[in-house]
Amino acid sequence: MGIVTGIVLYAIIWFMTLLVALQVRVTSQDEAGERVAGTHGSAPADAQLKTRIKWTSLVAAGIWVVVAVIIIFELITLEDIDLFTRFGMGSTPDR
């Protein structure tokens, strides 16, 4: 795995982790009882973005290390997950 591939892989994992983290323990403005004019009632009352970004970076780094080790040391290869050739559906017939 090259350096650019590693950075792109981390970015993808980071954004996926952020999308999950944004949904955890959210209090809407309606639930908090303080609604800001011009916003929807389901908008977060306090998003805590700094905390969520810090946790996202730490969790994404851990997930990235696991995935990078699997890719670098080839613990799981394409042959392991290629079901077409494993079950004979993708093989070419002998002539």
C-alpha positions in Angstrom: 0.0 0.0 0.0 1.4 3.3 -1.1 1.4 6.5 1.0 -1.3 8.1 -1.1 -3.5 5.0 -0.8 -3.0 5.1 2.9 -4.1 8.7 3.1 -7.1 8.1 0.9 -8.1 5.1 3.0 -7.8 7.1 6.2 -9.9 9.9 4.8 -12.7 7.5 3.7 -12.6 5.8 7.1 -12.6 9.2 8.9 -15.6 10.5 7.0 -17.6 7.3 7.6 -16.7 7.4 11.3 -17.8 11.0 11.4 -21.1 10.3 9.9 -21.7 7.7 12.6 -20.5 9.9 15.4 -22.8 12.8 14.4 -25.8 10.6 15.2 -24.7 9.6 18.7 -26.2 11.3 21.7 -27.8 14.2 19.8 -30.3 16.4 21.6 -32.6 18.3 19.2 -33.7 21.9 19.8 -37.2 20.7 20.4 -36.1 18.3 23.1 -33.9 21.0 24.7 -36.7 23.5 24.7 -34.7 26.3 23.1 -35.3 26.8 19.4 -33.3 29.2 17.4 -35.3 31.3 14.9 -34.9 30.1 11.3 -33.9 26.5 12.2 -35.8 23.3 12.1 -36.8 21.8 15.5 -34.8 18.6 14.8 -31.5 20.6 14.5 -29.0 19.8 17.2 -29.1 22.1 20.2 -25.3 21.6 20.8 -23.5 19.7 18.2 -20.1 19.5 20.1 -18.2 19.3 16.9 -14.7 19.7 18.5 -15.3 16.7 20.7 -16.8 14.7 18.0 -13.9 15.4 15.6 -11.3 14.5 18.2 -13.0 11.2 18.9 -13.6 10.5 15.2 -9.9 11.0 14.5 -8.9 8.6 17.3 -11.4 5.9 16.3 -10.6 6.3 12.6 -6.9 5.9 13.3 -7.5 2.7 15.2 -9.7 1.3 12.4 -7.2 2.4 9.8 -4.4 0.6 11.5 -6.4 -2.7 11.5 -7.3 -2.3 7.8 -3.7 -1.3 6.9 -2.2 -4.3 8.6 -4.7 -6.6 6.8 -3.8 -5.0 3.4 0.0 -4.8 4.0 0.4 -8.4 5.3 -2.2 -9.8 2.9 -4.2 -11.5 5.7 -7.3 -11.3 3.5 -6.8 -11.3 -0.3 -9.1 -11.0 -3.2 -9.0 -14.7 -3.7 -10.5 -15.1 -0.2 -13.5 -12.9 -1.0 -14.0 -13.7 -4.7 -17.0 -16.0 -4.5 -17.3 -16.4 -8.3 -14.0 -18.2 -8.7 -14.3 -20.0 -5.4 -17.5 -21.7 -6.4 -16.5 -22.2 -10.0 -18.9 -19.7 -11.5 -16.2 -17.4 -12.9 -13.8 -20.0 -14.2 -13.3 -20.5 -17.9 -14.3 -23.8 -19.3 -11.6 -26.3 -20.4 -11.4 -26.9 -24.1 
